[in-house]
């Protein structure tokens, strides 16, 4: 006779399983391994307000993660927070941003995102440069808060969103006022944008709102903008939303370093733990317990309240942790009246830092590796020291590969969508032969190094 199996889904998650209850002919039919709790799950679980929102708008909006049954839209906010809470990731983003977008923006002949053109990327000058510069100044670029910004600041903002949550949004607006065409590109923060749950094959729409809660949306309906290349006419203003995402997600993107997410969160946990230890750590060194000479006294909440504390825990905290103005290092307690010998216990502080040091080093290495950069380029100590030639050689390779990929990923939407649509709107199709090129602050230095190498080795081959 086959053993009856209890479905795993029917096992209450918070109840222990007694395997003896499922014996059949001396065989256990069910077994459940221990399940260590993952603290990240609680961090990315939607709070009560978001749950209420998605329950109300079920099958209307697409959450950043999860399903229509169990949403995890909070994952986006969690990932964004790691860019600030993880010191290593924050350092990687800051350094890569300065490397990729720290130089002046170049005005070059058209760069094709896929094909290598003979004249692509060459710097322009003279009348061509002035004409293209004038065309660029006719395009209004705005930050999410409405401030007018440059294309370089837009690129930096888009890059940070890309590294933080794996995507960025740019709204395009075109109109005419008094016969004069106007064109604007506006940054929209990812946490302000959410897809409508359209069916496969239907045009996609993106809702924009500064707050995603029922109370706010009942008073302020979100803006609805079609995803590019579709446009909507709202009172003479044509609107479209450009969405650039990292990865192959169907709706939203993911940061390219998401493989080190647990390490990033671990860095925050360690810093948070040390901060809390400094603020409220237990500092007792000895515990002495003696017989009580008062048979009527009982230590507890009432005795703590009589002593002016909120409770027994508050009394302990205010006497034996760093929250106290004058913490005590010896705890004197009593056993019930009539007990025998006294009890003395000494607390030995944990001074072994090796485990924390090793795990922090491994977390740091994983984050650096996931961000495709090195300790040397980050300016950290390396075994070979900060040799300038070694640093520049490594940076030159990194800049031509990883750095160039970031620059092209951000520049593609600018050159092939924003400038294309602006040129068509202004009737300046002649400007489509030019592109913007984002440069690193060492581009001129690298060019001089390459020219020097060519001068020293004009044949192009290796020296014997």
C-alpha positions as CSV (number, residue, x, y, z in Angstrom):
1,X,0.0,0.0,0.0
2,X,1.5,3.3,-1.0
3,X,2.3,5.8,1.7
4,X,0.0,8.8,2.0
5,X,2.0,12.0,1.4
6,X,1.1,15.3,3.0
7,X,1.4,18.1,0.5
8,X,4.2,20.5,1.4
9,X,1.9,23.5,0.8
10,X,-0.4,22.3,3.6
11,X,2.4,22.5,6.2
12,X,1.8,25.6,8.4
13,X,4.9,27.7,7.9
14,X,5.2,28.6,11.6
15,X,4.5,25.2,13.1
16,X,6.9,22.4,13.9
17,X,6.6,19.1,12.0
18,X,6.8,15.9,14.0
19,X,8.0,13.2,11.6
20,X,6.7,10.4,13.9
21,X,3.2,11.4,13.0
22,X,3.8,10.2,9.5
23,X,5.3,6.8,10.0
24,X,4.1,4.0,7.9
25,X,5.8,0.6,8.1
26,X,8.8,2.1,9.9
27,X,9.3,4.7,7.2
28,X,8.9,8.4,7.5
29,X,6.8,9.8,4.6
30,X,7.5,13.5,5.1
31,X,10.6,15.5,6.0
32,X,11.2,19.2,6.3
33,X,14.7,20.8,6.4
34,X,15.4,23.7,8.6
35,X,14.7,27.1,6.9
36,X,16.9,29.9,7.9
37,X,15.1,33.2,7.6
38,X,16.3,35.6,4.9
39,X,16.1,39.2,6.2
40,X,15.9,40.6,2.7
41,X,12.5,39.0,2.1
42,X,11.1,41.3,4.8
43,X,12.8,44.3,3.3
44,X,11.3,43.8,-0.2
45,X,7.8,42.8,1.0
46,X,5.2,45.4,0.2
47,X,3.9,47.3,3.2
48,X,0.3,47.6,4.2
49,X,-0.2,50.7,2.1
50,X,1.2,49.2,-1.1
51,X,-0.7,46.0,-0.6
52,X,-3.9,47.9,-0.2
53,X,-3.0,49.9,-3.4
54,X,-2.4,46.8,-5.5
55,X,-5.5,45.0,-4.1
56,X,-7.6,48.0,-5.1
57,X,-5.9,48.3,-8.5
58,X,-5.5,44.7,-9.2
59,X,-4.8,44.0,-12.9
60,X,-4.5,47.7,-13.5
61,X,-0.9,48.5,-12.7
62,X,2.2,46.3,-13.1
63,X,4.3,46.1,-9.9
64,X,8.1,46.3,-10.2
65,X,8.4,42.7,-9.0
66,X,6.2,39.8,-7.9
67,X,2.8,38.8,-9.3
68,X,-0.7,40.1,-9.3
69,X,-1.3,37.8,-6.3
70,X,1.9,38.7,-4.2
71,X,3.4,42.0,-5.3
72,X,6.9,43.1,-4.4
73,X,6.9,46.6,-5.7
74,X,9.0,47.6,-2.7
75,X,12.0,45.9,-4.3
76,X,12.6,49.0,-6.4
77,X,12.9,51.2,-3.4
78,X,15.1,48.6,-1.7
79,X,17.5,48.5,-4.6
80,X,17.6,52.3,-4.9
81,X,18.4,52.5,-1.2
82,X,21.4,50.2,-1.5
83,X,23.1,52.8,-3.8
84,X,23.4,54.9,-0.6
85,X,23.5,52.4,2.2
86,X,26.2,50.1,0.7
87,X,29.5,52.1,0.9
88,X,31.2,49.9,-1.7
89,X,28.3,50.2,-4.3
90,X,28.1,53.9,-3.6
91,X,31.8,54.3,-4.3
92,X,31.5,52.2,-7.5
93,X,28.7,54.3,-8.8
94,X,30.4,57.6,-8.0
95,X,33.7,56.5,-9.5
96,X,32.2,55.0,-12.7
97,X,30.0,58.1,-13.2
98,X,33.1,60.4,-13.0
99,X,35.0,58.1,-15.3
100,X,32.3,57.9,-18.0
101,X,30.6,61.3,-17.8
102,X,33.2,63.5,-16.1
103,X,34.7,65.0,-19.3
104,X,33.2,67.6,-21.6
105,X,30.6,66.3,-24.1
106,X,32.0,65.9,-27.5
107,X,30.3,67.0,-30.7
108,X,31.0,64.3,-33.4
109,X,29.8,62.9,-36.6
110,X,27.0,60.5,-36.3
111,X,27.6,57.4,-34.1
112,X,25.6,54.3,-35.1
113,X,24.7,52.2,-32.1
114,X,25.4,48.9,-33.9
115,X,27.5,49.5,-37.0
116,X,31.0,50.9,-37.3
117,X,30.9,53.8,-39.8
118,X,34.0,55.1,-41.4
119,X,33.5,58.7,-40.3
120,X,31.5,57.9,-37.1
121,X,32.8,59.5,-34.0
122,X,35.1,62.1,-35.6
123,X,35.1,65.5,-33.9
124,X,33.5,68.3,-35.9
125,X,34.6,71.9,-35.9
126,X,34.1,75.3,-37.4
127,X,30.6,76.1,-38.8
128,X,29.4,72.6,-38.4
129,X,30.2,72.6,-34.7
130,X,28.5,76.0,-34.2
131,X,25.4,74.9,-36.1
132,X,25.0,71.7,-34.1
133,X,25.7,73.5,-30.8
134,X,22.9,76.0,-31.7
135,X,20.5,73.1,-32.4
136,X,21.3,71.5,-29.1
137,X,20.6,74.7,-27.2
138,X,17.1,74.8,-28.8
139,X,16.2,71.6,-26.9
140,X,15.0,72.1,-23.4
141,X,16.2,69.5,-20.9
142,X,14.7,69.3,-17.4
143,X,15.5,67.4,-14.2
144,X,12.7,65.6,-12.4
145,X,12.2,68.6,-10.1
146,X,11.7,71.0,-13.0
147,X,15.2,72.5,-13.0
148,X,16.7,73.2,-16.4
149,X,19.9,71.1,-16.9
150,X,22.4,70.1,-19.5
151,X,22.7,66.9,-21.5
152,X,25.6,65.9,-19.4
153,X,23.6,66.2,-16.2
154,X,20.8,64.3,-17.8
155,X,23.3,61.5,-18.7
156,X,24.6,61.4,-15.1
157,X,21.1,61.2,-13.7
158,X,20.1,58.4,-16.1
159,X,23.3,56.5,-15.3
160,X,22.6,56.6,-11.6
161,X,19.0,55.4,-12.1
162,X,20.4,52.6,-14.4
163,X,22.9,51.5,-11.7
164,X,20.4,51.8,-8.9
165,X,17.2,50.1,-10.2
166,X,18.2,49.1,-13.8
167,X,16.2,51.6,-15.8
168,X,15.5,55.2,-16.5
169,X,12.6,57.2,-18.0
170,X,12.6,60.3,-20.2
171,X,9.4,62.1,-21.2
172,X,9.4,63.9,-24.5
173,X,7.1,66.8,-25.2
174,X,6.8,68.8,-28.4
175,X,4.5,71.7,-29.3
176,X,4.3,75.0,-31.1
177,X,3.8,78.4,-29.6
178,X,3.1,81.3,-31.9
179,X,4.4,79.4,-34.9
180,X,7.6,78.5,-33.1
181,X,8.3,74.8,-32.4
182,X,9.3,73.8,-28.9
183,X,10.8,70.5,-27.8
184,X,11.6,69.3,-24.2
185,X,13.1,66.2,-22.7
186,X,12.1,65.7,-19.0
187,X,13.7,63.2,-16.6
188,X,11.1,61.1,-14.8
189,X,12.2,59.2,-11.7
190,X,11.6,55.4,-11.9
191,X,9.7,55.4,-8.6
192,X,7.2,57.9,-10.1
193,X,6.5,55.6,-13.1
194,X,4.4,52.4,-13.3
195,X,3.2,50.5,-16.3
196,X,-0.5,49.9,-17.0
197,X,-1.3,46.2,-17.3
198,X,-2.0,46.1,-21.0
199,X,-2.4,42.8,-22.9
200,X,0.3,41.3,-25.0
201,X,0.4,43.1,-28.3
202,X,-1.4,46.3,-27.1
203,X,0.3,49.7,-26.9
204,X,2.0,50.2,-23.6
205,X,1.2,53.1,-21.3
206,X,3.1,54.5,-18.3
207,X,1.4,56.2,-15.4
208,X,3.2,59.0,-13.6
209,X,2.5,60.0,-10.0
210,X,4.8,61.3,-7.2
211,X,2.9,59.1,-4.7
212,X,1.4,55.7,-5.1
213,X,-1.2,55.5,-2.4
214,X,-5.0,55.4,-2.5
215,X,-5.6,58.6,-0.6
216,X,-3.4,60.7,-3.0
217,X,-4.6,59.1,-6.2
218,X,-8.3,59.6,-5.1
219,X,-7.5,63.4,-5.1
220,X,-4.9,63.4,-8.0
221,X,-5.2,61.1,-10.9
222,X,-1.9,60.0,-12.4
223,X,-0.7,61.2,-15.8
224,X,-1.0,58.6,-18.6
225,X,1.7,58.7,-21.2
226,X,2.2,56.2,-24.0
227,X,5.5,54.4,-24.3
228,X,7.7,55.6,-27.2
229,X,7.3,55.5,-30.2
230,X,3.6,56.3,-29.6
231,X,2.4,59.8,-28.8
232,X,-0.6,61.4,-27.3
233,X,-1.9,64.9,-28.0
234,X,-2.9,66.8,-24.8
235,X,-4.1,70.3,-25.5
236,X,-1.6,70.8,-28.3
237,X,1.3,69.2,-26.5
238,X,2.5,65.9,-27.9
239,X,3.8,63.5,-25.2
240,X,5.7,60.2,-25.2
241,X,7.8,58.3,-22.7
242,X,11.2,56.8,-23.4
243,X,11.9,53.8,-21.2
244,X,15.4,52.3,-21.2
245,X,16.0,49.2,-19.1
246,X,18.9,46.9,-18.3
247,X,18.4,43.2,-18.9
248,X,15.7,41.3,-20.7
249,X,12.8,41.8,-18.2
250,X,9.4,42.0,-19.9
251,X,8.3,45.2,-18.1
252,X,11.1,46.6,-15.9
253,X,14.9,46.5,-15.8
254,X,17.3,45.3,-13.1
255,X,20.7,46.7,-12.1
256,X,23.6,44.9,-13.7
257,X,25.1,44.3,-10.2
258,X,22.0,42.6,-8.8
259,X,24.1,39.5,-8.3
260,X,25.7,41.2,-5.3
261,X,22.5,42.4,-3.8
262,X,22.9,40.3,-0.6
263,X,26.5,41.5,-0.2
264,X,25.3,45.1,-0.5
265,X,22.7,44.6,2.1
266,X,25.2,42.8,4.4
267,X,27.4,45.9,4.3
268,X,24.5,48.0,5.6
269,X,23.7,45.4,8.2
270,X,27.2,45.4,9.6
271,X,27.3,49.2,9.8
272,X,23.9,49.3,11.3
273,X,24.9,46.7,13.9
274,X,28.0,48.6,14.9
275,X,26.1,51.9,15.1
276,X,23.4,50.3,17.4
277,X,26.1,48.6,19.5
278,X,27.8,52.0,20.0
279,X,24.5,53.6,21.0
280,X,22.9,50.9,23.2
281,X,25.3,48.0,23.7
282,X,25.3,46.1,27.0
283,X,28.5,46.9,28.9
284,X,28.2,44.8,32.0
285,X,31.4,42.9,33.1
286,X,30.2,40.9,36.1
287,X,26.9,39.4,37.3
288,X,26.5,38.8,41.0
289,X,23.4,37.0,42.4
290,X,22.9,36.8,46.2
291,X,20.1,35.7,48.5
292,X,17.4,38.3,49.0
293,X,16.9,39.4,52.6
294,X,13.3,40.5,52.0
295,X,10.9,37.7,51.5
296,X,8.2,40.1,50.3
297,X,10.3,41.6,47.4
298,X,9.9,40.4,43.9
299,X,11.8,41.9,41.1
300,X,9.7,42.6,38.0
301,X,7.6,45.2,36.3
302,X,6.0,46.6,39.4
303,X,9.3,47.0,41.2
304,X,10.7,48.8,38.2
305,X,7.7,51.1,38.0
306,X,8.1,51.9,41.7
307,X,11.7,52.9,41.0
308,X,10.6,55.3,38.3
309,X,11.2,53.2,35.1
310,X,8.8,52.2,32.3
311,X,9.4,48.5,33.0
312,X,12.0,46.0,33.9
313,X,13.6,46.1,30.4
314,X,13.8,49.9,30.7
315,X,15.4,49.6,34.1
316,X,18.0,47.3,32.8
317,X,18.7,49.4,29.7
318,X,19.1,52.6,31.8
319,X,21.5,51.0,34.1
320,X,23.7,48.6,32.1
321,X,23.8,49.8,28.5
322,X,25.4,52.8,26.7
323,X,22.0,54.6,26.8
324,X,22.6,55.3,30.4
325,X,24.4,58.5,31.4
326,X,26.4,56.6,34.0
327,X,26.2,52.9,33.1
328,X,27.2,50.3,35.7
329,X,29.6,47.5,34.9
330,X,28.4,45.2,37.7
331,X,24.9,43.7,37.9
332,X,23.8,42.9,41.4
333,X,20.7,40.8,41.5
334,X,18.9,38.6,44.1
335,X,17.6,35.0,44.3
336,X,14.4,34.3,46.1
337,X,14.5,34.4,49.9
338,X,15.8,31.2,51.4
339,X,18.1,30.3,48.4
340,X,21.6,29.0,49.1
341,X,25.0,30.1,47.9
342,X,25.7,33.2,45.8
343,X,26.3,33.1,42.1
344,X,29.0,35.1,40.2
345,X,29.5,35.2,36.4
346,X,32.0,37.3,34.5
347,X,31.1,38.6,31.0
348,X,34.0,38.4,28.5
349,X,33.6,40.8,25.6
350,X,33.9,39.4,22.1
351,X,37.1,40.8,20.7
352,X,37.5,38.4,17.8
353,X,37.1,40.6,14.7
354,X,38.4,38.1,12.1
355,X,35.0,36.8,11.1
356,X,33.6,40.3,10.4
357,X,36.8,41.3,8.6
358,X,36.8,38.3,6.3
359,X,33.1,38.5,5.5
360,X,33.3,42.3,4.9
361,X,36.2,41.8,2.6
362,X,34.4,39.1,0.6
363,X,31.3,41.2,0.4
364,X,33.3,44.2,-0.8
365,X,35.1,42.0,-3.4
366,X,31.8,40.6,-4.7
367,X,30.3,44.1,-5.1
368,X,33.4,45.4,-6.9
369,X,33.3,42.4,-9.2
370,X,29.6,42.8,-10.0
371,X,30.2,46.4,-10.9
372,X,32.9,45.5,-13.3
373,X,35.6,47.7,-11.8
374,X,38.7,47.1,-9.8
375,X,40.2,48.1,-6.5
376,X,43.0,49.9,-8.3
377,X,40.6,52.1,-10.3
378,X,38.6,52.8,-7.1
379,X,41.7,54.3,-5.6
380,X,42.0,51.5,-3.0
381,X,45.2,49.9,-1.7
382,X,46.5,47.1,-4.0
383,X,49.6,44.9,-3.7
384,X,51.4,46.7,-6.5
385,X,50.7,50.2,-5.0
386,X,49.4,53.2,-6.9
387,X,51.8,53.1,-9.8
388,X,50.7,55.7,-12.3
389,X,51.6,53.8,-15.4
390,X,49.8,50.6,-14.1
391,X,46.8,52.7,-13.2
392,X,46.6,54.4,-16.6
393,X,47.1,51.1,-18.5
394,X,44.3,49.4,-16.5
395,X,42.0,52.4,-16.9
396,X,42.7,52.5,-20.7
397,X,41.5,49.0,-21.1
398,X,38.5,49.5,-18.7
399,X,37.5,52.7,-20.5
400,X,37.6,51.0,-23.9
401,X,35.4,48.2,-22.7
402,X,33.2,48.6,-19.7
403,X,33.3,52.4,-19.6
404,X,32.5,52.7,-23.3
405,X,29.6,50.3,-22.9
406,X,28.0,52.5,-20.2
407,X,28.6,55.6,-22.3
408,X,26.9,54.1,-25.3
409,X,24.0,52.7,-23.3
410,X,23.2,56.2,-22.0
411,X,24.0,58.0,-25.2
412,X,21.9,55.8,-27.4
413,X,18.5,57.2,-26.2
414,X,19.9,60.8,-26.5
415,X,21.3,60.4,-30.1
416,X,18.8,58.0,-31.6
417,X,15.5,59.2,-30.0
418,X,15.8,62.7,-28.5
419,X,17.9,64.3,-31.2
420,X,16.1,62.4,-33.9
421,X,12.6,63.6,-32.7
422,X,13.9,67.1,-32.1
423,X,15.4,67.4,-35.6
424,X,12.2,66.2,-37.2
425,X,10.1,68.6,-35.1
426,X,12.3,71.6,-35.9
427,X,12.7,70.6,-39.5
428,X,16.5,70.2,-39.1
429,X,17.1,66.8,-40.5
430,X,20.6,68.0,-41.5
431,X,21.5,67.7,-37.8
432,X,21.0,64.0,-37.9
433,X,24.5,63.6,-39.3
434,X,25.9,64.5,-35.8
435,X,25.9,62.9,-32.4
436,X,26.8,63.6,-28.8
437,X,29.7,61.7,-27.3
438,X,30.2,61.4,-23.6
439,X,33.9,61.5,-22.6
440,X,35.9,60.6,-19.5
441,X,38.0,63.3,-17.9
442,X,41.2,61.6,-19.1
443,X,40.2,61.4,-22.8
444,X,42.8,64.0,-23.9
445,X,45.5,62.3,-21.8
446,X,44.7,58.9,-23.3
447,X,44.8,60.4,-26.8
448,X,48.2,61.8,-26.1
449,X,49.4,58.4,-24.8
450,X,48.1,56.6,-28.0
451,X,49.7,59.3,-30.2
452,X,53.0,58.9,-28.3
453,X,52.9,55.1,-28.7
454,X,52.3,55.4,-32.5
455,X,55.2,57.9,-32.8
456,X,57.5,55.5,-31.0
457,X,56.3,52.5,-33.0
458,X,55.2,53.8,-36.4
459,X,55.2,50.3,-38.0
460,X,52.4,49.2,-35.6
461,X,54.2,45.9,-34.8
462,X,56.0,44.8,-31.7
463,X,59.7,45.5,-31.3
464,X,62.1,42.7,-31.4
